[in-house]
């Protein structure tokens, strides 16, 4: 009887244990959230440390838990406080996403993973995307066109992004006006500012585009923006004139009918006697007039609204400049030649050797244009060569091996007399590429005055399969 009771108690204990394990397993559940995202402001300005803003509507489909939102990439998400949700409960949470300075340096869309972690139910991941924009690309300034009859100018500042600029300080300046404004701009908002114009000053200005500058300051950040103000002719013709280039000068003149009536556009370009031969015209002129040294080209065309007349004149100064430089160089060479009493000419010639060493015969021609005396001619040897102890008709008076110098002393040279000095250099090391020999120098006397001169430089160029002298 006692054995039966013992077995009965064991069966009851085992059944209770199984039920307890099943109840414990059913009480553990994983995180299950429905997340809806609403963009408040997904733009981050590179230069400003301002966050992107999102609204999250989170519904808890699992057990009651405490949750926190964070990201492991280079962004910070605020607030960092935890929040609780019961099963089936929904809550709207506004989060602020601040990108690191490294991320803000790269404009464009940046997607990242953020996580919602429950204290007991685990972690769920989702993605957000922010748009990084430079300040100069977020703001745009424009202006209405002006005419000589305009009394006011209207300037527009447009916020092109989904971002709120709360405090902007701007200084606007052009040839027409200069003024400052403090204002704010909501997302995608456009504001206008009006300024009075000086009518007398307008009368002194020519038609065409003028620069509009805007210096923007937001907190400690400064940015410079530019635009153009079109100053129209009274008939409605707008004139654009652009000049560029130094040696090749390009002049472009365009007249466009921005009015609402047909108008005659006339363009004229003047060229002088020097520039006219080197000027090319993209469009043949209707008329050409010459007066004195000036030639004037004329174009005319009736323009309907929206049509334009464009003329391009290109003046190429390279050819005349090259000719002038060549004439100057030749004049300098001729001047040096005629003023020199002694002309030194240095030449080289490759010499074949039995052992196949690299060898050159160096010749120096000393020709007197007038009678000179006490001539001392010095030539230096390049570093890698050696001197072959065999010379031409005139042996050097001094060979300085330490300083690698050869010297010849000539008592005198009569007018037109020519002496040739020569020697041989060699090297057991082959020469490849450009090998340069320095100029020879001479000091002499003429009518008890000491003078000096030097020869030309010479080059030996050795390439595989090709040898030439310069």
Order of alpha helices (4+ residues) and beta strands (2+ residues): alpha-beta-beta-beta-beta-beta-beta-beta-alpha-beta-beta-alpha-beta-beta-beta-beta-beta-beta-alpha-beta-beta-beta-beta-beta-alpha-beta-beta-beta-beta-alpha-beta-beta-beta-beta-beta-beta-beta-beta-beta-beta-beta-beta
